[in-house]
Amino acid sequence: MTMDILTVLLVPVAHEFGHWVAALLCGSRIHFRFQWGRLGPLPVPRWVWCWPVVSREKLRVICHAGFALELALVPFMTWAYQAAAIAHFLAYPWYAGENNDWKGVV
């Protein structure tokens, strides 16, 4: 049970780490700040980052990298991580608000 909780906490860590590594590989740095999102009446804790000044293509890579790393780990992780990663991916558009990775992809 404790291991499942720790495994679920890897989901946001993997997600944000993906953004951070992609930004470094694109020659930039990003900094994170804590923010509350909302999923209906429920508050959702989250980390957000400010978009670096990079080309449109690099911004797309950085924006995609969060879910890319998070979901790339799914086949290698336990059911708890798998369920949490899929739930995160599906719920993201509903709680992300203005600080939304998908805005940089379009």
N, CA, C and O atoms as CSV, one atom per row, in Angstrom:
chain,resi,resn,atom,element,x,y,z
A,1,MET,N,N,0.822,-1.200,0.000
A,1,MET,CA,C,0.000,0.000,0.000
A,1,MET,C,C,0.865,1.262,0.000
A,1,MET,O,O,0.646,2.154,-0.819
A,2,THR,N,N,1.831,1.349,0.895
A,2,THR,CA,C,2.718,2.514,0.953
A,2,THR,C,C,3.496,2.631,-0.346
A,2,THR,O,O,3.714,3.730,-0.857
A,3,MET,N,N,3.915,1.479,-0.877
A,3,MET,CA,C,4.671,1.490,-2.128
A,3,MET,C,C,3.809,2.014,-3.279
A,3,MET,O,O,4.310,2.723,-4.152
A,4,ASP,N,N,2.515,1.670,-3.288
A,4,ASP,CA,C,1.611,2.165,-4.329
A,4,ASP,C,C,1.477,3.678,-4.257
A,4,ASP,O,O,1.453,4.349,-5.289
A,5,ILE,N,N,1.390,4.218,-3.055
A,5,ILE,CA,C,1.276,5.677,-2.887
A,5,ILE,C,C,2.545,6.351,-3.397
A,5,ILE,O,O,2.471,7.363,-4.095
A,6,LEU,N,N,3.697,5.806,-3.057
A,6,LEU,CA,C,4.963,6.373,-3.530
A,6,LEU,C,C,5.069,6.276,-5.049
A,6,LEU,O,O,5.572,7.188,-5.705
A,7,THR,N,N,4.594,5.170,-5.594
A,7,THR,CA,C,4.625,4.991,-7.049
A,7,THR,C,C,3.742,6.014,-7.744
A,7,THR,O,O,4.121,6.555,-8.784
A,8,VAL,N,N,2.569,6.287,-7.183
A,8,VAL,CA,C,1.657,7.282,-7.755
A,8,VAL,C,C,2.302,8.668,-7.721
A,8,VAL,O,O,2.104,9.465,-8.638
A,9,LEU,N,N,3.069,8.958,-6.677
A,9,LEU,CA,C,3.734,10.262,-6.588
A,9,LEU,C,C,4.817,10.439,-7.649
A,9,LEU,O,O,5.248,11.560,-7.917
A,10,LEU,N,N,5.256,9.342,-8.249
A,10,LEU,CA,C,6.230,9.432,-9.344
A,10,LEU,C,C,5.632,10.038,-10.612
A,10,LEU,O,O,6.356,10.567,-11.455
A,11,VAL,N,N,4.318,9.959,-10.740
A,11,VAL,CA,C,3.667,10.477,-11.955
A,11,VAL,C,C,3.956,11.960,-12.156
A,11,VAL,O,O,4.481,12.323,-13.209
A,12,PRO,N,N,3.642,12.838,-11.200
A,12,PRO,CA,C,3.944,14.255,-11.437
A,12,PRO,C,C,5.444,14.538,-11.489
A,12,PRO,O,O,5.880,15.451,-12.190
A,13,VAL,N,N,6.228,13.761,-10.751
A,13,VAL,CA,C,7.682,13.960,-10.793
A,13,VAL,C,C,8.204,13.642,-12.194
A,13,VAL,O,O,8.987,14.410,-12.754
A,14,ALA,N,N,7.772,12.511,-12.762
A,14,ALA,CA,C,8.198,12.144,-14.121
A,14,ALA,C,C,7.733,13.185,-15.128
A,14,ALA,O,O,8.475,13.557,-16.037
A,15,HIS,N,N,6.505,13.652,-14.962
A,15,HIS,CA,C,5.940,14.644,-15.887
A,15,HIS,C,C,6.775,15.929,-15.907
A,15,HIS,O,O,7.194,16.391,-16.968
A,16,GLU,N,N,7.008,16.490,-14.736
A,16,GLU,CA,C,7.761,17.751,-14.670
A,16,GLU,C,C,9.233,17.548,-15.035
A,16,GLU,O,O,9.854,18.426,-15.633
A,17,PHE,N,N,9.779,16.402,-14.679
A,17,PHE,CA,C,11.163,16.097,-15.053
A,17,PHE,C,C,11.303,16.055,-16.577
A,17,PHE,O,O,12.312,16.500,-17.123
A,18,GLY,N,N,10.290,15.522,-17.257
A,18,GLY,CA,C,10.299,15.498,-18.721
A,18,GLY,C,C,10.386,16.903,-19.306
A,18,GLY,O,O,11.158,17.147,-20.233
A,19,HIS,N,N,9.589,17.831,-18.760
A,19,HIS,CA,C,9.664,19.228,-19.221
A,19,HIS,C,C,11.052,19.812,-18.961
A,19,HIS,O,O,11.637,20.464,-19.826
A,20,TRP,N,N,11.561,19.570,-17.767
A,20,TRP,CA,C,12.847,20.156,-17.354
A,20,TRP,C,C,13.995,19.662,-18.239
A,20,TRP,O,O,14.817,20.458,-18.691
A,21,VAL,N,N,14.051,18.363,-18.483
A,21,VAL,CA,C,15.122,17.799,-19.322
A,21,VAL,C,C,14.990,18.302,-20.755
A,21,VAL,O,O,15.989,18.653,-21.382
A,22,ALA,N,N,13.781,18.341,-21.272
A,22,ALA,CA,C,13.581,18.830,-22.644
A,22,ALA,C,C,14.034,20.278,-22.776
A,22,ALA,O,O,14.667,20.648,-23.765
A,23,ALA,N,N,13.711,21.093,-21.781
A,23,ALA,CA,C,14.138,22.498,-21.820
A,23,ALA,C,C,15.660,22.584,-21.828
A,23,ALA,O,O,16.234,23.364,-22.587
A,24,LEU,N,N,16.313,21.789,-20.991
A,24,LEU,CA,C,17.786,21.789,-20.979
A,24,LEU,C,C,18.347,21.375,-22.334
A,24,LEU,O,O,19.290,21.989,-22.833
A,25,LEU,N,N,17.771,20.342,-22.925
A,25,LEU,CA,C,18.245,19.876,-24.238
A,25,LEU,C,C,17.981,20.907,-25.334
A,25,LEU,O,O,18.661,20.916,-26.360
A,26,CYS,N,N,17.005,21.765,-25.118
A,26,CYS,CA,C,16.699,22.838,-26.074
A,26,CYS,C,C,17.475,24.117,-25.751
A,26,CYS,O,O,17.245,25.158,-26.367
A,27,GLY,N,N,18.391,24.038,-24.787
A,27,GLY,CA,C,19.236,25.181,-24.468
A,27,GLY,C,C,18.595,26.221,-23.578
A,27,GLY,O,O,18.981,27.389,-23.605
A,28,SER,N,N,17.614,25.804,-22.786
A,28,SER,CA,C,16.922,26.750,-21.925
A,28,SER,C,C,16.744,26.154,-20.532
A,28,SER,O,O,17.018,24.975,-20.309
A,29,ARG,N,N,16.293,26.967,-19.621
A,29,ARG,CA,C,15.974,26.505,-18.264
A,29,ARG,C,C,14.555,26.928,-17.946
A,29,ARG,O,O,14.104,28.006,-18.331
A,30,ILE,N,N,13.866,26.061,-17.239
A,30,ILE,CA,C,12.535,26.438,-16.764
A,30,ILE,C,C,12.525,26.325,-15.248
A,30,ILE,O,O,13.256,25.526,-14.661
A,31,HIS,N,N,11.684,27.140,-14.629
A,31,HIS,CA,C,11.544,27.162,-13.175
A,31,HIS,C,C,10.093,26.884,-12.846
A,31,HIS,O,O,9.185,27.342,-13.539
A,32,PHE,N,N,9.889,26.138,-11.793
A,32,PHE,CA,C,8.552,25.700,-11.410
A,32,PHE,C,C,8.038,26.496,-10.217
A,32,PHE,O,O,8.804,26.960,-9.373
A,33,ARG,N,N,6.717,26.640,-10.176
A,33,ARG,CA,C,6.071,27.225,-9.017
A,33,ARG,C,C,4.812,26.410,-8.723
A,33,ARG,O,O,4.218,25.810,-9.619
A,34,PHE,N,N,4.427,26.402,-7.464
A,34,PHE,CA,C,3.259,25.639,-7.046
A,34,PHE,C,C,1.991,26.432,-7.317
A,34,PHE,O,O,1.964,27.655,-7.176
A,35,GLN,N,N,0.942,25.719,-7.707
A,35,GLN,CA,C,-0.342,26.359,-7.982
A,35,GLN,C,C,-1.462,25.346,-7.751
A,35,GLN,O,O,-1.254,24.144,-7.911
A,36,TRP,N,N,-2.623,25.817,-7.383
A,36,TRP,CA,C,-3.778,24.942,-7.259
A,36,TRP,C,C,-4.620,25.031,-8.517
A,36,TRP,O,O,-4.956,26.124,-8.972
A,37,GLY,N,N,-4.959,23.877,-9.079
A,37,GLY,CA,C,-5.917,23.803,-10.166
A,37,GLY,C,C,-7.255,23.379,-9.573
A,37,GLY,O,O,-7.359,23.180,-8.362
A,38,ARG,N,N,-8.273,23.239,-10.405
A,38,ARG,CA,C,-9.583,22.785,-9.919
A,38,ARG,C,C,-10.139,21.755,-10.877
A,38,ARG,O,O,-10.129,21.941,-12.093
A,39,LEU,N,N,-10.619,20.674,-10.311
A,39,LEU,CA,C,-11.330,19.653,-11.077
A,39,LEU,C,C,-12.732,19.616,-10.488
A,39,LEU,O,O,-12.998,18.871,-9.545
A,40,GLY,N,N,-13.631,20.428,-11.051
A,40,GLY,CA,C,-14.941,20.625,-10.445
A,40,GLY,C,C,-14.749,21.307,-9.100
A,40,GLY,O,O,-14.103,22.353,-9.024
A,41,PRO,N,N,-15.304,20.726,-8.031
A,41,PRO,CA,C,-15.144,21.340,-6.704
A,41,PRO,C,C,-13.835,20.953,-6.009
A,41,PRO,O,O,-13.516,21.488,-4.947
A,42,LEU,N,N,-13.080,20.029,-6.602
A,42,LEU,CA,C,-11.872,19.526,-5.954
A,42,LEU,C,C,-10.637,20.344,-6.308
A,42,LEU,O,O,-10.379,20.595,-7.485
A,43,PRO,N,N,-9.869,20.765,-5.300
A,43,PRO,CA,C,-8.592,21.431,-5.591
A,43,PRO,C,C,-7.566,20.388,-6.020
A,43,PRO,O,O,-7.504,19.295,-5.456
A,44,VAL,N,N,-6.769,20.731,-7.014
A,44,VAL,CA,C,-5.749,19.818,-7.540
A,44,VAL,C,C,-4.385,20.494,-7.408
A,44,VAL,O,O,-4.144,21.528,-8.031
A,45,PRO,N,N,-3.485,19.914,-6.597
A,45,PRO,CA,C,-2.149,20.514,-6.481
A,45,PRO,C,C,-1.357,20.284,-7.758
A,45,PRO,O,O,-1.441,19.215,-8.362
A,46,ARG,N,N,-0.591,21.283,-8.168
A,46,ARG,CA,C,0.199,21.116,-9.400
A,46,ARG,C,C,1.375,22.069,-9.419
A,46,ARG,O,O,1.396,23.086,-8.726
A,47,TRP,N,N,2.343,21.714,-10.224
A,47,TRP,CA,C,3.510,22.559,-10.465
A,47,TRP,C,C,3.375,23.118,-11.863
A,47,TRP,O,O,3.062,22.381,-12.798
A,48,VAL,N,N,3.605,24.399,-12.018
A,48,VAL,CA,C,3.549,25.029,-13.333
A,48,VAL,C,C,4.887,25.700,-13.613
A,48,VAL,O,O,5.647,26.012,-12.696
A,49,TRP,N,N,5.157,25.913,-14.878
A,49,TRP,CA,C,6.411,26.543,-15.296
A,49,TRP,C,C,6.101,27.607,-16.336
A,49,TRP,O,O,5.120,27.510,-17.074
A,50,CYS,N,N,6.948,28.616,-16.380
A,50,CYS,CA,C,6.795,29.685,-17.372
A,50,CYS,C,C,7.510,29.270,-18.653
A,50,CYS,O,O,8.609,28.717,-18.619
A,51,TRP,N,N,6.873,29.543,-19.763
A,51,TRP,CA,C,7.455,29.167,-21.037
A,51,TRP,C,C,8.737,29.938,-21.289
A,51,TRP,O,O,8.772,31.159,-21.140
A,52,PRO,N,N,9.786,29.231,-21.670
A,52,PRO,CA,C,11.037,29.916,-21.979
A,52,PRO,C,C,10.936,30.601,-23.339
A,52,PRO,O,O,10.055,30.285,-24.139
A,53,VAL,N,N,11.828,31.521,-23.588
A,53,VAL,CA,C,11.881,32.187,-24.890
A,53,VAL,C,C,12.713,31.295,-25.805
A,53,VAL,O,O,13.942,31.346,-25.809
A,54,VAL,N,N,12.007,30.478,-26.577
A,54,VAL,CA,C,12.632,29.551,-27.527
A,54,VAL,C,C,11.790,29.542,-28.792
A,54,VAL,O,O,10.713,30.136,-28.831
A,55,SER,N,N,12.278,28.871,-29.821
A,55,SER,CA,C,11.509,28.780,-31.068
A,55,SER,C,C,10.226,27.985,-30.826
A,55,SER,O,O,10.107,27.260,-29.838
A,56,ARG,N,N,9.279,28.134,-31.734
A,56,ARG,CA,C,7.994,27.424,-31.642
A,56,ARG,C,C,8.201,25.908,-31.593
A,56,ARG,O,O,7.522,25.204,-30.845
A,57,GLU,N,N,9.143,25.419,-32.393
A,57,GLU,CA,C,9.412,23.978,-32.434
A,57,GLU,C,C,9.957,23.478,-31.098
A,57,GLU,O,O,9.549,22.425,-30.610
A,58,LYS,N,N,10.877,24.236,-30.513
A,58,LYS,CA,C,11.435,23.840,-29.220
A,58,LYS,C,C,10.374,23.899,-28.129
A,58,LYS,O,O,10.342,23.038,-27.249
A,59,LEU,N,N,9.507,24.903,-28.178
A,59,LEU,CA,C,8.432,25.000,-27.195
A,59,LEU,C,C,7.514,23.791,-27.289
A,59,LEU,O,O,7.079,23.261,-26.267
A,60,ARG,N,N,7.219,23.353,-28.497
A,60,ARG,CA,C,6.386,22.158,-28.679
A,60,ARG,C,C,7.037,20.938,-28.041
A,60,ARG,O,O,6.375,20.149,-27.367
A,61,VAL,N,N,8.340,20.792,-28.260
A,61,VAL,CA,C,9.063,19.656,-27.669
A,61,VAL,C,C,8.966,19.713,-26.148
A,61,VAL,O,O,8.668,18.707,-25.504
A,62,ILE,N,N,9.216,20.885,-25.575
A,62,ILE,CA,C,9.182,21.030,-24.120
A,62,ILE,C,C,7.778,20.736,-23.587
A,62,ILE,O,O,7.633,20.054,-22.572
A,63,CYS,N,N,6.754,21.240,-24.258
A,63,CYS,CA,C,5.375,21.006,-23.815
A,63,CYS,C,C,4.990,19.532,-23.915
A,63,CYS,O,O,4.325,19.012,-23.019
A,64,HIS,N,N,5.389,18.860,-24.973
A,64,HIS,CA,C,5.082,17.432,-25.135
A,64,HIS,C,C,5.851,16.545,-24.164
A,64,HIS,O,O,5.370,15.478,-23.782
A,65,ALA,N,N,7.031,16.977,-23.766
A,65,ALA,CA,C,7.947,16.120,-23.012
A,65,ALA,C,C,7.384,15.643,-21.677
A,65,ALA,O,O,7.730,14.549,-21.230
A,66,GLY,N,N,6.535,16.421,-21.034
A,66,GLY,CA,C,5.973,16.012,-19.745
A,66,GLY,C,C,5.174,14.725,-19.861
A,66,GLY,O,O,5.468,13.739,-19.184
A,67,PHE,N,N,4.167,14.738,-20.718
A,67,PHE,CA,C,3.367,13.528,-20.889
A,67,PHE,C,C,4.148,12.447,-21.626
A,67,PHE,O,O,3.911,11.260,-21.403
A,68,ALA,N,N,5.066,12.833,-22.494
A,68,ALA,CA,C,5.857,11.827,-23.220
A,68,ALA,C,C,6.639,10.950,-22.245
A,68,ALA,O,O,6.609,9.724,-22.354
A,69,LEU,N,N,7.336,11.566,-21.296
A,69,LEU,CA,C,8.101,10.766,-20.328
A,69,LEU,C,C,7.166,10.012,-19.387
A,69,LEU,O,O,7.357,8.824,-19.125
A,70,GLU,N,N,6.170,10.705,-18.890
A,70,GLU,CA,C,5.220,10.071,-17.964
A,70,GLU,C,C,4.596,8.818,-18.575
A,70,GLU,O,O,4.543,7.772,-17.927
A,71,LEU,N,N,4.127,8.916,-19.811
A,71,LEU,CA,C,3.469,7.780,-20.456
A,71,LEU,C,C,4.457,6.746,-20.984
A,71,LEU,O,O,4.112,5.570,-21.102
A,72,ALA,N,N,5.675,7.165,-21.303
A,72,ALA,CA,C,6.692,6.204,-21.748
A,72,ALA,C,C,7.056,5.217,-20.640
A,72,ALA,O,O,7.474,4.094,-20.918
A,73,LEU,N,N,6.897,5.638,-19.393
A,73,LEU,CA,C,7.216,4.770,-18.255
A,73,LEU,C,C,6.106,3.770,-17.939
A,73,LEU,O,O,6.342,2.809,-17.207
A,74,VAL,N,N,4.915,3.972,-18.469
A,74,VAL,CA,C,3.757,3.132,-18.133
A,74,VAL,C,C,4.045,1.629,-18.279
A,74,VAL,O,O,3.721,0.881,-17.357
A,75,PRO,N,N,4.632,1.146,-19.380
A,75,PRO,CA,C,4.832,-0.302,-19.501
A,75,PRO,C,C,5.788,-0.908,-18.464
A,75,PRO,O,O,5.777,-2.118,-18.238
A,76,PHE,N,N,6.596,-0.078,-17.851
A,76,PHE,CA,C,7.616,-0.574,-16.929
A,76,PHE,C,C,7.236,-0.423,-15.457
A,76,PHE,O,O,7.982,-0.849,-14.576
A,77,MET,N,N,6.091,0.176,-15.192
A,77,MET,CA,C,5.712,0.508,-13.823
A,77,MET,C,C,4.553,-0.375,-13.348
A,77,MET,O,O,3.960,-1.126,-14.123
A,78,THR,N,N,4.252,-0.261,-12.063
A,78,THR,CA,C,3.172,-1.040,-11.466
A,78,THR,C,C,1.810,-0.523,-11.907
A,78,THR,O,O,1.696,0.531,-12.532
A,79,TRP,N,N,0.783,-1.292,-11.566
A,79,TRP,CA,C,-0.580,-0.901,-11.934
A,79,TRP,C,C,-0.948,0.454,-11.339
A,79,TRP,O,O,-1.697,1.209,-11.959
A,80,ALA,N,N,-0.434,0.780,-10.144
A,80,ALA,CA,C,-0.774,2.051,-9.495
A,80,ALA,C,C,-0.265,3.225,-10.329
A,80,ALA,O,O,-0.989,4.198,-10.539
A,81,TYR,N,N,0.966,3.139,-10.800
A,81,TYR,CA,C,1.519,4.195,-11.661
A,81,TYR,C,C,0.726,4.258,-12.957
A,81,TYR,O,O,0.345,5.341,-13.402
A,82,GLN,N,N,0.478,3.111,-13.559
A,82,GLN,CA,C,-0.242,3.070,-14.832
A,82,GLN,C,C,-1.601,3.750,-14.721
A,82,GLN,O,O,-1.961,4.573,-15.562
A,83,ALA,N,N,-2.352,3.404,-13.679
A,83,ALA,CA,C,-3.684,3.994,-13.483
A,83,ALA,C,C,-3.579,5.499,-13.234
A,83,ALA,O,O,-4.358,6.278,-13.784
A,84,ALA,N,N,-2.617,5.905,-12.405
A,84,ALA,CA,C,-2.469,7.329,-12.096
A,84,ALA,C,C,-2.045,8.125,-13.327
A,84,ALA,O,O,-2.537,9.233,-13.542
A,85,ALA,N,N,-1.141,7.578,-14.133
A,85,ALA,CA,C,-0.676,8.281,-15.337
A,85,ALA,C,C,-1.811,8.443,-16.345
A,85,ALA,O,O,-1.965,9.506,-16.947
A,86,ILE,N,N,-2.591,7.408,-16.525
A,86,ILE,CA,C,-3.711,7.489,-17.469
A,86,ILE,C,C,-4.778,8.458,-16.947
A,86,ILE,O,O,-5.334,9.247,-17.712
A,87,ALA,N,N,-5.058,8.394,-15.645
A,87,ALA,CA,C,-6.027,9.330,-15.052
A,87,ALA,C,C,-5.532,10.770,-15.180
A,87,ALA,O,O,-6.314,11.673,-15.477
A,88,HIS,N,N,-4.241,10.982,-14.959
A,88,HIS,CA,C,-3.663,12.323,-15.091
A,88,HIS,C,C,-3.828,12.836,-16.523
A,88,HIS,O,O,-4.244,13.975,-16.735
A,89,PHE,N,N,-3.505,12.002,-17.487
A,89,PHE,CA,C,-3.615,12.387,-18.893
A,89,PHE,C,C,-5.058,12.743,-19.251
A,89,PHE,O,O,-5.304,13.738,-19.932
A,90,LEU,N,N,-6.001,11.937,-18.796
A,90,LEU,CA,C,-7.412,12.175,-19.126
A,90,LEU,C,C,-7.991,13.388,-18.398
A,90,LEU,O,O,-8.804,14.117,-18.967
A,91,ALA,N,N,-7.581,13.613,-17.146
A,91,ALA,CA,C,-8.139,14.719,-16.350
A,91,ALA,C,C,-7.467,16.055,-16.640
A,91,ALA,O,O,-8.045,17.106,-16.363
A,92,TYR,N,N,-6.266,16.033,-17.187
A,92,TYR,CA,C,-5.464,17.245,-17.359
A,92,TYR,C,C,-6.214,18.414,-18.000
A,92,TYR,O,O,-6.183,19.517,-17.455
A,93,PRO,N,N,-6.882,18.212,-19.130
A,93,PRO,CA,C,-7.558,19.367,-19.751
A,93,PRO,C,C,-8.627,20.000,-18.867
A,93,PRO,O,O,-8.966,21.168,-19.057
A,94,TRP,N,N,-9.167,19.251,-17.902
A,94,TRP,CA,C,-10.255,19.739,-17.073
A,94,TRP,C,C,-9.774,20.537,-15.876
A,94,TRP,O,O,-10.555,21.300,-15.307
A,95,TYR,N,N,-8.510,20.392,-15.468
A,95,TYR,CA,C,-8.051,21.135,-14.291
A,95,TYR,C,C,-6.864,22.047,-14.568
A,95,TYR,O,O,-6.498,22.842,-13.703
A,96,ALA,N,N,-6.257,21.960,-15.735
A,96,ALA,CA,C,-5.023,22.705,-16.004
A,96,ALA,C,C,-5.238,24.209,-16.109
A,96,ALA,O,O,-4.348,24.980,-15.750
A,97,GLY,N,N,-6.380,24.636,-16.585
A,97,GLY,CA,C,-6.656,26.070,-16.673
A,97,GLY,C,C,-5.735,26.798,-17.637
A,97,GLY,O,O,-5.362,26.261,-18.680
A,98,GLU,N,N,-5.372,28.019,-17.283
A,98,GLU,CA,C,-4.552,28.865,-18.148
A,98,GLU,C,C,-3.129,28.336,-18.324
A,98,GLU,O,O,-2.556,28.457,-19.407
A,99,ASN,N,N,-2.558,27.757,-17.279
A,99,ASN,CA,C,-1.198,27.215,-17.355
A,99,ASN,C,C,-1.285,25.777,-17.835
A,99,ASN,O,O,-1.246,24.833,-17.045
A,100,ASN,N,N,-1.401,25.635,-19.124
A,100,ASN,CA,C,-1.764,24.374,-19.752
A,100,ASN,C,C,-0.710,24.010,-20.804
A,100,ASN,O,O,-0.463,24.779,-21.733
A,101,ASP,N,N,-0.094,22.839,-20.651
A,101,ASP,CA,C,0.940,22.394,-21.606
A,101,ASP,C,C,0.428,22.357,-23.045
A,101,ASP,O,O,1.186,22.639,-23.973
A,102,TRP,N,N,-0.836,22.016,-23.243
A,102,TRP,CA,C,-1.365,21.855,-24.604
A,102,TRP,C,C,-1.411,23.184,-25.365
A,102,TRP,O,O,-1.418,23.187,-26.596
A,103,LYS,N,N,-1.441,24.308,-24.647
A,103,LYS,CA,C,-1.446,25.611,-25.331
A,103,LYS,C,C,-0.159,25.835,-26.122
A,103,LYS,O,O,-0.169,26.547,-27.127
A,104,GLY,N,N,0.935,25.244,-25.686
A,104,GLY,CA,C,2.199,25.395,-26.391
A,104,GLY,C,C,2.376,24.436,-27.545
A,104,GLY,O,O,3.338,24.543,-28.305
A,105,VAL,N,N,1.454,23.498,-27.682
A,105,VAL,CA,C,1.560,22.470,-28.718
A,105,VAL,C,C,0.879,22.908,-30.002
A,105,VAL,O,O,1.277,22.485,-31.088
A,106,VAL,N,N,-0.133,23.742,-29.897
A,106,VAL,CA,C,-0.928,24.133,-31.062
A,106,VAL,C,C,-0.167,25.005,-32.023
A,106,VAL,O,O,-0.709,25.411,-33.051
